[in-house]
Amino acid sequence: MINACSSKMENNLLNGLKYCHIEDEDGEQLVCFGYCCNLCKTIMYYLLACCTGGFAFLVSYWHPDWALRIKCSPCSLNKATLVLLKTSFGDLFVEEIQIVCVNEVRSPINSSPTVAFDEASNNCETERLLSVTDLHCWTSQTKYFCHRHLRYMWNEDQERFQLLRGLDVDTYPEHFYQCSSGLSLEEVQKRQKMYGPNVVDVTVKSYGRLFLEEVADPFYVFQFCSIILWSTDEYYYYAVAILLVSMVSIIITVHQTRKHLVTLRDMVAVSERVTVLRNNAVQVDVSSEELVPGDVLVIPPKGTQVSL
């Protein structure tokens, strides 16, 4: 029994873990499974779609996890290109793994200061910022996936994904005083790549995409099947009436949805010029979109208005 367990642990270490447990910002547990593309399965999937007249595409749109299992094969997380997330409520989500190129984070022992302020304390703050145990686990190319507008970064040492956190976790007031002179330019560039722009990105879909998504709704699919059924029985008036009502409803819904998206985008698309301290307390004027966690803002003498 002990030998069997030891053999299983060795296989997991050699082949990599195929799943891991991660925690989001609300404390909800997610189970993350790794998948990679399988050429044979993908060919079979498209053949199935052709044989069913495209119905397989429709089912895949309703259940992305089904399409993932059909087209891809389970694999270790370190080789995965897609992940399947399962929540504690049983909900399933499919996310694509992306790669970001960042400067390699060095250990405080081997790092050499490039600016006048204390580089060791800055590295310590970086460690807390990324919520990892060792600094050297972040390489120049790091993969991640986004789920519900949150980034989950790959930890090379632990071979698992972890939530990318900011200064809201394990940060004490003395840490801010240690980094009061600002971040170095290299550190700012690295964090911009890790966290992305400081904006609320609201994607406004085109009318064509919104129309197709609305048509693919199960309710309207049922309506179109009813139109075909009524037409085969020569009830053309019923079929035309259902078609007209459905099209009017779809057009109104698409117009309202796009209008709301545009309004929401205009509400959150706010960019201002702010002053921050960087490179040993040098004041620099930057756009608010270029701010990163750890930036030190300079409040004007006459005060300012801060939007959260």
MOKAWO-V401098 format. One record per pair of residues at least 4 apart in sequence whose C-alpha atoms are under 6 Angstrom apart, sorted by sequence separation. I is the first residue (numbers start at 1). GAP is how many residues later the second one is. If there is no record, write none. Layout:
i-><I	I>
gap-><GAP	GAP>
This chain:
i-><11	12	23	24	50	60	67	68	86	87	107	146	155	167	176	191	192	207	231	242	265	277	278	12	23	49	86	106	146	155	215	230	231	277	23	86	113	145	154	155	277	22	23	49	60	85	145	154	276	22	85	144	153	276	21	84	144	152	153	230	275	21	84	144	152	275	20	83	143	152	274	20	83	108	152	227	274	19	82	151	273	19	82	273	18	82	272	273	18	81	272	271	137	277	137	276	276	275	276	275	107	42	107	41	106	105	38	130	37	104	130	36	104	36	103	129	35	102	129	35	101	34	35	101	34	100	34	100	34	99	36	99	210	35	36	98	34	98	35	97	98	35	97	34	33	33	32	32	31	31	30	18	30	204	18	17	18	16	17	202	102	199	198	197	198	184	182	183	184	182	183	181	182	181	182	117	116>
gap-><4	4	4	4	4	4	4	4	4	4	4	4	4	4	4	4	4	4	4	4	4	4	4	5	5	5	5	5	5	5	5	5	5	5	6	6	6	6	6	6	6	7	7	7	7	7	7	7	7	8	8	8	8	8	9	9	9	9	9	9	9	10	10	10	10	10	11	11	11	11	11	12	12	12	12	12	12	13	13	13	13	14	14	14	15	15	15	15	16	16	16	17	19	19	20	20	21	22	22	23	28	29	29	30	30	31	34	34	35	35	35	36	36	37	37	37	38	38	38	39	39	40	40	40	41	41	42	42	43	43	44	44	44	45	45	45	46	46	47	47	47	48	48	49	50	51	52	53	54	55	56	57	57	57	58	59	59	60	60	63	88	90	91	92	93	94	95	95	95	96	96	99	99	100	114	163	164>
